[in-house]
Amino acid sequence: MKENETGAGNPAASRNKIDRETAESEFDTFCENNEIEHDEAAMNDDEKTSFNAIKKRFIKACMAGRVEVEGTSLKYTISNFAPEGFRGDVLTLKRPGGHAFSAMDGFKDDRSIGRQIAFMSAMAGKEQKYFSKIDGSDWKFIQDISTLFLSL
């Protein structure tokens, strides 16, 4: 197998570039900077389950050195699992404004993925088709961040 097929050499596959405590602190900082509820005591069981899955993915990517909190924004490095031309891209995921919410208007309610991609596109400043080309793990991370903002 080639290096990128095994995940070897992938920043996501390299563990502990950042320790868990620092990664958890980065997640808390991101939530606090954006006034995202992260007090699990205030959540019901379903909310806790969803929230913890998002938190776990964030911490994992942060520990791998692929997430950097910058105020209310995140810099996210696309993994080497993505196709050529996307690997190593650094996306700035900005706190969404009205544009991100209005981008969802072009989709019917039963097109939840399309609506979410429109929202993600506005947050990242990338065309919607970009998200159909990146690796699923990268897509899920960006989806998670957009979900945090949609829950405000």
HELIX and SHEET records of a PDB file:
HELIX    1   1 GLU A    3  THR A    6  1                                   4    
HELIX    2   2 ARG A   20  ASN A   33  1                                  14    
HELIX    3   3 GLU A   40  ALA A   42  5                                   3    
HELIX    4   4 ASP A   45  MET A   63  1                                  19    
HELIX    5   5 GLY A   98  ALA A  103  1                                   6    
HELIX    6   6 MET A  104  GLY A  106  5                                   3    
HELIX    7   7 SER A  112  ALA A  124  1                                  13    
HELIX    8   8 GLN A  128  SER A  132  5                                   5    
HELIX    9   9 GLY A  136  LEU A  150  1                                  15    
SHEET    1   A 3 VAL A  67  GLU A  70  0                                        
SHEET    2   A 3 SER A  73  THR A  77 -1                                        
SHEET    3   A 3 VAL A  90  LEU A  93 -1                                        
END                                                                             
